[in-house]
Amino acid sequence: MPDQPHICLIVDNPLRDLEGLVLLGRQLATRGARVTLVPMYEQGFDVPALRPDLVVVNYTRPNNADLIKSYKRAGILVGVLDTEGTGGKNADQFAEIVKTTGCPDLVDFYCVWGQAQYVAFRDHGTVPEKLLHATGCPRFDFCAAPWREALPRPSIGSGYVLINTNFPVANPRFSSGPAHEEQAMIDVGYTPEFARQFVTESAQAYRAVLDTSIRLAQHFADTQFVLRPHPFENIHSYDRLAELPNAHVIQHGTSLEWINGARLLIHQNCSTALEAAMLQVEPLSMEWFNTPSLRLEAPTSVSRSTTSEAELFELVRLGLDGQLPPPAPQVAAARRQIIGDLYTAADGASASRVADVVLAAIEAARRGERVTAATGRPSLRGAVAGAVRRTLGYQASSALRRSYGSAENERRRAGKAFAVEAVNSVLRRVDAASADGRRFAAARAAGHSARAMSGMSLQLTEAN
């Protein structure tokens, strides 16, 4: 492509998103693009300093609406690859949340994960159909060849039973507590009554999962158990389990790498059950203390449901002995249907599809075919924040934030940072799995104004 385009990819949660975005960045780089990975919390400084042709944001929500408007005013194209692609109780609810709380009218394209979400966004008028693309999500490309070979090997070997938890509301890592999480749910469109009920029932389920996990590890004393909390959960709340000699509580690495090395996955309402189905690792769902408010239909539908602790123990025994019968026909059918609805396909090609959309948007803009010229007015808070960033630069603005901000926000920022070596580790594994023989590396990105840059954004370059 002439006039090498520059694309910034916003990284929300590195533990969850980094590998998929590195794969997407590599796909774009092999097609002649210059690609920079930008930490979400540093984008307000780094994107204006880098002046890319296009920025792929991680969502459209009230908290990044002013940033999106500033990018548009600067002539930067904006696309969305939503990191919460299966968010909400169903596709229709998610489409309505994005429509009412985000700013989808400002984007130049919107990549959804699967066919159900595509239909919901189209039918709700969330995004014009000509800007809407069902691409899948690049991080799930690691469920299929050749990228499955790029998954790292778990540090404790393989053959363990994996327990994945999903209680960031009841057991938050970054916020001040459940009350804060309840208000956050209200802020994105849930009713106060539902938010309150969800928080209460989530706390009850969290305690039940922890107690059940302890009894499992005690009963199967010769089997290794790994409990992997949600990335936004407080890991130390599981210390009682970690004290057992055959139990590990681990929050590093991706869900995919830990599922890939497991014999079974145990969960309640965790979307990693779908990842397990794609990786041919049997998911078992704890349903005897589930509730309508907590239940997520997709993870439940693809799992073998257990209706009591005794039934769970029996299925674990059968799984460890290699004697699990085939899943029921309705479960097998649900897996085929839901993977298409939620992820488009488990074919390892989502990053390639997203790259097609990104480069087509840049080409259309160069031909004068840009379709979202509106920029919108920033909020007063957004205008002040932008002025502070421009006036003080990164270092002074950061010092001011640390002086007057909360320790909670600083912990949240630190939890979303990523290092050069982390990106290069992913690149080495992806390069080795790729058939093209090309090699890439990451280095600190340089912008038009060093004073404005965070120094944390990383540019991919071919290592010749």
HELIX and SHEET records of a PDB file:
HELIX    1   1 PRO A   14  THR A   30  1                                  17    
HELIX    2   2 MET A   40  GLU A   42  5                                   3    
HELIX    3   3 GLN A   43  LEU A   50  1                                   8    
HELIX    4   4 PRO A   62  ASN A   64  5                                   3    
HELIX    5   5 ALA A   65  ARG A   73  1                                   9    
HELIX    6   6 ALA A   91  THR A  101  1                                  11    
HELIX    7   7 PRO A  104  LEU A  106  5                                   3    
HELIX    8   8 GLN A  115  ASP A  123  1                                   9    
HELIX    9   9 GLU A  129  LEU A  131  5                                   3    
HELIX   10  10 PRO A  138  CYS A  143  5                                   6    
HELIX   11  11 TRP A  147  ALA A  150  5                                   4    
HELIX   12  12 PRO A  178  ASP A  187  1                                  10    
HELIX   13  13 PRO A  192  HIS A  219  1                                  28    
HELIX   14  14 ILE A  235  TYR A  238  5                                   4    
HELIX   15  15 ASP A  239  ALA A  242  1                                   4    
HELIX   16  16 SER A  255  ASN A  260  1                                   6    
HELIX   17  17 THR A  272  MET A  278  1                                   7    
HELIX   18  18 GLU A  297  SER A  301  1                                   5    
HELIX   19  19 GLU A  309  LEU A  320  1                                  12    
HELIX   20  20 PRO A  329  TYR A  343  1                                  15    
HELIX   21  21 SER A  350  ARG A  366  1                                  17    
HELIX   22  22 LEU A  380  TYR A  404  1                                  25    
HELIX   23  23 ALA A  407  GLY A  415  1                                   9    
HELIX   24  24 VAL A  420  ALA A  433  1                                  14    
HELIX   25  25 ALA A  450  ALA A  452  5                                   3    
SHEET    1   A 8 LEU A 132  ALA A 134  0                                        
SHEET    2   A 8 PHE A 109  VAL A 112  1                                        
SHEET    3   A 8 LEU A  77  LEU A  81  1                                        
SHEET    4   A 8 LEU A  54  VAL A  57  1                                        
SHEET    5   A 8 HIS A   6  VAL A  11  1                                        
SHEET    6   A 8 ARG A  34  PRO A  39  1                                        
SHEET    7   A 8 LEU A 458  GLU A 462 -1                                        
SHEET    8   A 8 PHE A 440  ARG A 444 -1                                        
SHEET    1   B 6 ALA A 247  VAL A 249  0                                        
SHEET    2   B 6 PHE A 225  ARG A 228  1                                        
SHEET    3   B 6 TYR A 160  ASN A 164  1                                        
SHEET    4   B 6 ALA A 262  HIS A 267  1                                        
SHEET    5   B 6 GLU A 282  MET A 286  1                                        
SHEET    6   B 6 ARG A 304  THR A 306  1                                        
END                                                                             
